[in-house]
Amino acid sequence: MNLSSKKLAIVITDGVGFRNFVLSDFLTEADRNFDEVVIFSCLPASVYDGITNCRIIELEVFEEHFFTWFFRKTKEIAHLQNHKNGNFGIADNLNANRSKSKTSRGYATRLIFKITQYLHSEKWIAFFNKLQQYTFKNKSITKSYFSILKIEKPDQLFFTHQRPPYIAPLVYAANKLNINTSAFIFSWDNLASKGRMAANFNNYLVWSELMKVDLLRFYKNVKASDIQIVGTPQFEPYVLPRYAITFKEFQKQFHLNSSLKTVCFSCGDISTSKNDELYIETIAEALQHGHLPKFNFIVRTSPAEDPKRFKEISEKFPFIIWNYPDWKISRYGHQEAWSQRVPSIQDVKCLRAILAFSDLNINMLSTMSLDFMQFDKPVINPVFGTKENDLYNDGRFLNYEHIEYVVESNATKIAKNKSELIESIRFYLENPNANQSERKLLLSQQIGKPLKGTSQRIAKTLRRWV
């Protein structure tokens, strides 16, 4: 073997990682920068059939037993306790972790809150992390990870997501074998409002300068020299010609009225976007009663869930055009079931077409705002829920740090009631270029690099870190 040759192992943790790093240009760029590329997959190997020629090593599914869960949970809650002051999103996430359940984990969670109320410094978090590692170091799955790494001998082990708890034993094994580990920060909200990363990595890839600042703020042991701003491959398919279809093909696919504009409502999953049915119904009724000019009304549901919660509303308003993402479940019985949903190439084309050819997007404060802004489309964010009314309180998300940037940017219209939502739709249909400059500024803040060349930047950075 050539002593100067370098090998990259890519850990695909879930369906979103599959979309971002397999369906983008990343594998091609990785192959150009490394002598050998192998995929360590937390998804079944069969999902890669016909997609890539890379060798696939399907990782055994890690089942988290009680004590591993206990110390992992303690580490995460300690992180939230450490950063809750002055950060509404983290404080809100902390409260969401409280439990009144009369199960062993319910009692354990209450104990964890008592422990971390006082023991939550970075030193204590590191200690809880060591205890977590101790619980799985002798597990058979960890031994299998050691065996794989010893056989494969990668120079760089790249994790496409920093948070899934099931990657922790693999990071542990890599650290013990002195294999360099790197992680891509998965989403725009992961640092400012979510819990602790699954493990400590040697290097980090981030979207923007803003995300780099957040990483240094929440993880004091990370050095600025260990971070590289690369943008995100999440949006790269939007500039890749192979995913483009024509306007006529789009209209034919969705059976659209070519004389009308098109509005897309994109749903979140039920865990955070419980009022989506209300927002869809509000728009549909306004259309039905002539309170809005006629338009093609597309609703794209979340790929993370089954769309059955919309069955009643779809029957009530048959003129709504439904787009159910083609993300097939690749494995059942996984501890994070949503992670096993994998997108098709056709779905990427379908999403891109919706983004490119819709005239307006409406969503409850999701990253889909950024997706539509890539095509310079106006966005409305409805948040009707408050502490005072009977609705799910989605209005509280306006106080999350990453959402505060959106609100302050004036890049979208925030609709807090039915009349504001209807008026905002009417306004943007008549003034599609309104807030155009604000949208561009928000994109440059959240995504620090151009979409073109994202995979190339990531691959070159990983090669440089070897």
C-alpha positions as CSV (number, residue, x, y, z in Angstrom):
1,M,0.0,0.0,0.0
2,N,1.2,3.5,-0.8
3,L,2.2,5.1,2.5
4,S,1.1,8.5,1.1
5,S,-2.4,7.4,0.1
6,K,-5.3,8.6,2.2
7,K,-8.6,7.0,2.9
8,L,-11.9,8.6,3.9
9,A,-14.7,6.8,5.7
10,I,-18.0,8.6,5.6
11,V,-20.6,7.9,8.3
12,I,-24.1,8.3,6.8
13,T,-26.3,8.5,9.9
14,D,-29.8,8.9,8.4
15,G,-31.9,9.8,5.4
16,V,-31.1,13.5,5.5
17,G,-27.4,12.6,5.5
18,F,-28.1,10.4,2.5
19,R,-29.7,13.2,0.7
20,N,-27.0,15.7,1.6
21,F,-23.9,13.6,1.0
22,V,-24.9,10.9,-1.4
23,L,-27.4,12.7,-3.7
24,S,-25.2,15.8,-3.9
25,D,-21.8,15.9,-5.6
26,F,-19.9,15.0,-2.4
27,L,-19.0,11.4,-3.2
28,T,-17.6,12.5,-6.6
29,E,-15.5,15.2,-4.9
30,A,-14.4,12.9,-2.1
31,D,-13.2,10.4,-4.7
32,R,-11.1,13.2,-6.3
33,N,-9.5,14.2,-3.1
34,F,-8.9,10.8,-1.5
35,D,-7.3,7.6,-2.8
36,E,-10.1,5.5,-1.3
37,V,-13.6,6.3,-0.1
38,V,-15.8,3.9,1.9
39,I,-19.2,4.5,3.4
40,F,-20.0,3.4,7.0
41,S,-23.8,3.3,6.9
42,C,-26.4,3.5,9.7
43,L,-28.9,2.8,6.9
44,P,-29.3,-0.6,5.2
45,A,-26.7,-1.1,2.4
46,S,-29.5,-1.8,-0.1
47,V,-30.5,1.9,-0.2
48,Y,-27.3,2.7,-2.1
49,D,-28.0,0.2,-5.0
50,G,-27.7,2.0,-8.3
51,I,-26.7,5.3,-6.6
52,T,-22.9,4.9,-6.0
53,N,-20.0,2.6,-6.6
54,C,-18.5,3.2,-3.2
55,R,-18.0,0.2,-1.0
56,I,-20.7,0.1,1.7
57,I,-20.1,-1.2,5.2
58,E,-23.5,-1.5,7.0
59,L,-23.1,-0.8,10.7
60,E,-24.8,-2.9,13.2
61,V,-27.6,-1.0,14.9
62,F,-26.6,0.3,18.4
63,E,-29.2,-0.4,21.1
64,E,-28.9,2.0,24.0
65,H,-29.2,0.2,27.3
66,F,-30.3,1.9,30.5
67,F,-27.0,3.0,32.0
68,T,-25.7,4.2,28.6
69,W,-28.9,6.2,28.3
70,F,-28.6,7.5,31.9
71,F,-25.1,9.0,31.5
72,R,-25.8,10.3,27.9
73,K,-29.0,12.0,29.2
74,T,-27.1,13.4,32.1
75,K,-24.5,14.8,29.8
76,E,-27.2,16.4,27.6
77,I,-29.2,17.9,30.4
78,A,-26.0,19.3,32.0
79,H,-25.3,21.0,28.7
80,L,-28.7,22.6,28.7
81,Q,-28.5,23.6,32.3
82,N,-25.1,25.2,31.6
83,H,-26.4,27.4,28.8
84,K,-30.1,28.0,29.7
85,N,-29.6,31.5,31.1
86,G,-30.4,34.1,28.5
87,N,-31.2,31.5,25.9
88,F,-34.9,30.8,25.5
89,G,-34.5,28.0,23.1
90,I,-32.2,26.0,25.3
91,A,-34.3,26.7,28.4
92,D,-37.4,25.6,26.5
93,N,-35.6,22.4,25.3
94,L,-34.6,21.8,28.9
95,N,-38.2,22.0,30.1
96,A,-39.3,19.7,27.3
97,N,-37.0,17.0,28.8
98,R,-38.8,17.0,32.2
99,S,-40.8,13.9,32.9
100,K,-43.6,13.0,35.2
101,S,-43.7,9.4,34.0
102,K,-43.8,6.7,36.7
103,T,-41.3,4.5,34.8
104,S,-37.7,3.7,35.5
105,R,-36.6,6.3,33.0
106,G,-39.1,8.8,34.3
107,Y,-37.7,8.5,37.9
108,A,-34.2,8.6,36.5
109,T,-34.9,11.8,34.5
110,R,-36.0,13.5,37.7
111,L,-32.8,12.4,39.4
112,I,-30.8,13.7,36.5
113,F,-32.4,17.1,36.8
114,K,-31.5,17.2,40.5
115,I,-27.9,16.2,39.8
116,T,-27.4,18.6,36.9
117,Q,-29.0,21.5,38.7
118,Y,-25.6,21.9,40.5
119,L,-23.2,19.8,38.4
120,H,-23.3,21.2,34.9
121,S,-19.9,22.8,34.1
122,E,-17.8,21.7,31.2
123,K,-15.7,19.5,33.5
124,W,-18.8,17.7,34.8
125,I,-20.1,17.3,31.2
126,A,-16.7,15.7,30.3
127,F,-17.0,13.4,33.3
128,F,-20.5,12.3,32.4
129,N,-19.2,11.6,28.9
130,K,-16.5,9.4,30.3
131,L,-19.1,7.5,32.3
132,Q,-21.2,7.0,29.2
133,Q,-18.2,5.7,27.3
134,Y,-17.4,3.3,30.1
135,T,-20.8,1.7,29.7
136,F,-20.4,0.7,26.1
137,K,-16.6,0.1,25.8
138,N,-17.0,-3.6,26.5
139,K,-20.2,-4.0,24.4
140,S,-20.0,-6.4,21.5
141,I,-21.1,-3.7,19.1
142,T,-18.2,-1.5,20.2
143,K,-15.8,-4.4,19.7
144,S,-17.2,-4.8,16.2
145,Y,-16.5,-1.1,15.5
146,F,-12.9,-1.5,16.7
147,S,-12.6,-4.5,14.4
148,I,-14.0,-2.6,11.4
149,L,-11.7,0.4,12.0
150,K,-8.6,-1.8,12.4
151,I,-9.3,-3.5,9.1
152,E,-10.3,-0.4,7.2
153,K,-7.7,2.0,8.7
154,P,-9.3,5.2,7.5
155,D,-7.2,8.4,7.8
156,Q,-10.4,10.4,8.3
157,L,-13.7,9.3,9.8
158,F,-16.3,11.9,8.7
159,F,-19.7,12.0,10.5
160,T,-22.5,13.7,8.5
161,H,-24.4,14.5,11.7
162,Q,-23.1,15.3,15.1
163,R,-26.0,14.4,17.3
164,P,-27.4,10.9,17.0
165,P,-26.6,9.0,20.2
166,Y,-26.0,5.8,18.2
167,I,-22.7,7.1,16.7
168,A,-21.0,7.6,20.1
169,P,-19.5,4.1,20.3
170,L,-18.0,4.5,16.9
171,V,-16.4,7.9,17.8
172,Y,-15.1,6.3,21.0
173,A,-13.4,3.5,19.0
174,A,-11.9,5.9,16.5
175,N,-10.5,8.1,19.3
176,K,-8.9,5.0,21.0
177,L,-7.3,4.1,17.7
178,N,-6.1,7.7,17.1
179,I,-8.2,8.1,13.9
180,N,-9.1,11.7,13.1
181,T,-12.8,12.4,13.4
182,S,-14.7,15.2,11.9
183,A,-18.4,16.2,12.0
184,F,-20.7,18.3,10.0
185,I,-23.2,20.4,12.0
186,F,-26.4,19.1,10.7
187,S,-28.9,22.0,10.9
188,W,-29.2,25.7,11.5
189,D,-30.8,25.2,15.0
190,N,-28.6,22.4,16.3
191,L,-26.2,24.6,18.4
192,A,-28.4,27.4,19.6
193,S,-31.3,25.3,20.9
194,K,-30.5,21.6,20.9
195,G,-28.8,19.3,23.4
196,R,-25.2,18.1,23.5
197,M,-23.4,16.5,20.6
198,A,-23.1,12.8,20.7
199,A,-19.3,13.0,21.2
200,N,-16.3,15.1,20.9
201,F,-14.7,15.3,17.4
202,N,-11.3,16.5,16.3
203,N,-12.7,18.9,13.6
204,Y,-16.0,20.5,12.7
205,L,-17.6,21.7,9.4
206,V,-20.1,24.5,9.8
207,W,-22.5,26.5,7.6
208,S,-21.4,30.0,8.4
209,E,-19.5,32.4,10.5
210,L,-22.6,32.7,12.7
211,M,-22.5,28.9,13.3
212,K,-18.8,29.0,14.0
213,V,-19.3,31.6,16.7
214,D,-22.1,29.5,18.2
215,L,-19.9,26.4,18.2
216,L,-17.1,28.2,20.1
217,R,-19.6,29.7,22.5
218,F,-21.3,26.4,23.5
219,Y,-18.3,24.2,23.3
220,K,-15.4,25.9,25.1
221,N,-12.9,23.1,24.5
222,V,-13.2,23.5,20.7
223,K,-10.5,25.7,19.1
224,A,-11.2,28.1,16.2
225,S,-8.5,26.4,14.2
226,D,-10.5,23.1,14.3
227,I,-13.5,24.7,12.5
228,Q,-14.0,25.3,8.8
229,I,-16.9,27.3,7.2
230,V,-18.0,25.3,4.1
231,G,-21.7,26.1,3.7
232,T,-24.1,23.2,3.5
233,P,-24.8,20.5,0.9
234,Q,-28.4,20.5,2.0
235,F,-29.2,23.0,-0.8
236,E,-26.6,21.9,-3.3
237,P,-29.0,19.9,-5.5
238,Y,-30.7,23.2,-6.3
239,V,-27.7,24.2,-8.5
240,L,-27.1,20.7,-10.0
241,P,-28.6,20.4,-13.5
242,R,-29.5,16.7,-13.1
243,Y,-32.2,17.6,-10.6
244,A,-33.9,20.3,-12.8
245,I,-37.2,19.8,-14.6
246,T,-39.1,22.3,-16.8
247,F,-42.0,24.5,-15.8
248,K,-44.3,22.5,-18.2
249,E,-43.2,19.2,-16.6
250,F,-43.9,20.7,-13.2
251,Q,-47.4,21.8,-14.2
252,K,-48.1,18.4,-15.8
253,Q,-46.9,16.5,-12.7
254,F,-49.2,18.4,-10.3
255,H,-52.1,19.0,-12.8
256,L,-51.9,22.7,-12.3
257,N,-54.0,25.5,-13.8
258,S,-51.4,27.2,-16.0
259,S,-53.3,30.6,-15.7
260,L,-52.9,30.7,-11.9
261,K,-50.0,31.4,-9.5
262,T,-48.9,28.6,-7.2
263,V,-48.6,28.7,-3.4
264,C,-46.9,26.0,-1.4
265,F,-47.5,25.3,2.2
266,S,-44.7,23.1,3.6
267,C,-45.4,21.2,6.8
268,G,-43.2,20.5,9.7
269,D,-43.5,17.2,11.6
270,I,-46.1,16.9,14.3
271,S,-43.6,17.2,17.2
272,T,-43.1,20.9,16.6
273,S,-45.7,21.9,13.9
274,K,-49.0,20.8,15.5
275,N,-51.0,23.7,14.1
276,D,-50.3,23.0,10.4
277,E,-53.8,21.7,9.9
278,L,-55.2,25.0,11.1
279,Y,-53.0,27.0,8.8
280,I,-53.9,24.9,5.8
281,E,-57.6,25.1,6.6
282,T,-57.4,28.9,7.1
283,I,-55.9,29.3,3.6
284,A,-58.3,26.8,2.0
285,E,-61.3,28.4,3.5
286,A,-60.2,31.9,2.4
287,L,-59.8,30.5,-1.2
288,Q,-63.1,28.8,-1.0
289,H,-64.9,32.0,0.1
290,G,-63.2,34.3,-2.3
291,H,-61.1,36.1,0.3
292,L,-58.0,35.4,-1.7
293,P,-57.4,35.5,-5.4
294,K,-57.5,32.0,-6.9
295,F,-54.2,30.1,-7.0
296,N,-52.9,26.5,-7.2
297,F,-52.6,25.4,-3.6
298,I,-49.9,22.7,-3.0
299,V,-49.2,21.2,0.4
300,R,-46.0,19.3,0.9
301,T,-46.0,17.2,4.1
302,S,-43.0,16.5,6.2
303,P,-40.8,13.5,5.1
304,A,-40.3,12.7,8.7
305,E,-43.8,11.4,9.3
306,D,-46.7,9.6,7.8
307,P,-49.2,12.1,6.3
308,K,-52.3,10.4,7.8
309,R,-53.0,13.3,10.2
310,F,-54.0,15.3,7.1
311,K,-56.6,12.7,5.9
312,E,-59.6,14.6,7.2
313,I,-58.5,18.0,5.8
314,S,-57.7,16.5,2.4
315,E,-61.2,15.1,2.2
316,K,-62.7,18.4,3.3
317,F,-60.8,20.5,0.6
318,P,-60.4,18.3,-2.5
319,F,-58.9,21.2,-4.5
320,I,-55.7,21.1,-2.4
321,I,-52.9,19.4,-4.3
322,W,-50.9,17.1,-1.9
323,N,-47.3,16.3,-2.3
324,Y,-46.2,13.4,0.0
325,P,-42.4,13.2,0.0
326,D,-41.1,10.0,-1.5
327,W,-39.0,9.0,1.5
328,K,-39.3,5.3,2.0
329,I,-38.7,3.6,5.4
330,S,-35.6,1.5,4.9
331,R,-35.7,-0.3,8.3
332,Y,-38.3,-0.8,11.0
333,G,-37.7,-1.0,14.8
334,H,-34.9,1.5,14.9
335,Q,-34.6,3.7,18.1
336,E,-35.0,6.8,15.9
337,A,-37.5,5.6,13.3
338,W,-37.6,8.8,11.3
339,S,-33.8,8.5,10.6
340,Q,-34.5,5.4,8.5
341,R,-36.6,7.3,5.9
342,V,-34.6,7.7,2.7
343,P,-35.4,10.1,-0.2
344,S,-35.6,9.1,-3.8
345,I,-33.9,11.0,-6.6
346,Q,-37.3,11.7,-8.0
347,D,-38.3,13.4,-4.7
348,V,-35.3,15.7,-4.9
349,K,-36.4,16.7,-8.4
350,C,-39.9,17.2,-7.2
351,L,-38.9,19.4,-4.3
352,R,-36.6,21.5,-6.5
353,A,-39.4,22.1,-8.9
354,I,-41.8,23.2,-6.2
355,L,-39.1,25.6,-4.9
356,A,-38.3,27.0,-8.4
357,F,-41.9,27.3,-9.7
358,S,-44.0,28.2,-6.7
359,D,-44.7,31.9,-6.3
360,L,-45.0,31.9,-2.5
361,N,-44.2,29.6,0.5
362,I,-45.9,29.3,3.8
363,N,-44.3,27.3,6.7
364,M,-44.1,27.4,10.5
365,L,-40.6,28.6,11.0
366,S,-38.8,25.7,9.3
367,T,-35.6,25.5,7.3
368,M,-37.9,25.4,4.2
369,S,-37.8,29.2,4.5
370,L,-34.2,29.0,3.4
371,D,-35.0,26.5,0.7
372,F,-37.5,28.8,-1.0
373,M,-35.2,31.8,-0.5
374,Q,-32.6,30.0,-2.6
375,F,-35.0,30.7,-5.5
376,D,-35.8,34.2,-4.3
377,K,-39.4,33.3,-3.3
378,P,-41.2,35.2,-0.6
379,V,-42.0,33.4,2.6
380,I,-44.7,33.7,5.3
381,N,-44.3,32.1,8.7
382,P,-47.7,31.6,10.6
383,V,-47.5,31.2,14.4
384,F,-51.0,31.5,15.9
385,G,-50.3,29.7,19.2
386,T,-49.7,31.6,22.4
387,K,-49.7,30.8,26.1
388,E,-53.1,32.5,26.3
389,N,-55.1,30.7,23.6
390,D,-56.1,27.0,23.3
391,L,-53.6,26.3,20.4
392,Y,-50.3,24.6,20.6
393,N,-47.9,27.4,21.5
394,D,-45.8,27.6,18.4
395,G,-45.4,31.4,19.0
396,R,-42.8,30.6,21.6
397,F,-40.4,29.6,18.8
398,L,-40.1,33.3,17.9
399,N,-37.9,33.6,21.0
400,Y,-35.5,30.9,19.8
401,E,-32.2,32.4,18.9
402,H,-32.0,31.1,15.3
403,I,-35.5,32.3,14.7
404,E,-34.9,35.7,16.2
405,Y,-32.4,36.3,13.4
406,V,-35.2,35.5,10.9
407,V,-37.6,37.9,12.7
408,E,-35.1,40.7,12.9
409,S,-34.1,40.3,9.3
410,N,-37.6,41.1,8.0
411,A,-36.9,38.5,5.3
412,T,-40.3,36.8,5.9
413,K,-43.7,38.0,7.2
414,I,-44.7,36.6,10.6
415,A,-48.5,36.0,10.7
416,K,-49.9,35.7,14.2
417,N,-53.5,35.3,13.3
418,K,-55.9,34.5,10.5
419,S,-56.3,38.0,9.1
420,E,-52.5,38.6,9.1
421,L,-52.0,35.3,7.2
422,I,-54.6,36.2,4.6
423,E,-53.3,39.7,4.2
424,S,-49.7,38.5,3.9
425,I,-50.6,36.1,1.2
426,R,-52.5,38.8,-0.7
427,F,-49.5,41.2,-0.3
428,Y,-46.8,38.8,-1.6
429,L,-48.9,37.6,-4.6
430,E,-49.2,41.3,-5.6
431,N,-45.6,42.2,-4.6
432,P,-43.3,39.1,-5.1
433,N,-40.1,41.2,-5.1
434,A,-40.9,42.8,-1.7
435,N,-38.2,42.0,1.0
436,Q,-35.9,40.6,-1.8
437,S,-32.8,42.3,-0.3
438,E,-33.7,41.1,3.2
439,R,-33.9,37.5,1.9
440,K,-30.5,37.7,0.3
441,L,-29.0,39.1,3.6
442,L,-30.5,36.4,5.7
443,L,-29.2,33.7,3.3
444,S,-25.7,35.1,3.4
445,Q,-25.8,35.2,7.2
446,Q,-27.1,31.6,7.6
447,I,-25.2,30.0,4.7
448,G,-21.8,31.5,4.5
449,K,-20.6,30.1,1.2
450,P,-22.1,29.8,-2.4
451,L,-24.1,26.7,-3.2
452,K,-21.9,25.9,-6.2
453,G,-18.8,24.1,-5.1
454,T,-20.1,23.1,-1.6
455,S,-19.1,19.4,-2.0
456,Q,-15.7,20.4,-3.4
457,R,-15.0,22.7,-0.3
458,I,-16.0,19.9,2.1
459,A,-13.9,17.2,0.4
460,K,-10.9,19.5,0.2
461,T,-11.2,20.5,3.8
462,L,-11.4,16.8,5.0
463,R,-8.3,16.0,2.9
464,R,-6.4,18.9,4.4
465,W,-7.3,17.7,8.0
466,V,-5.7,14.3,7.4
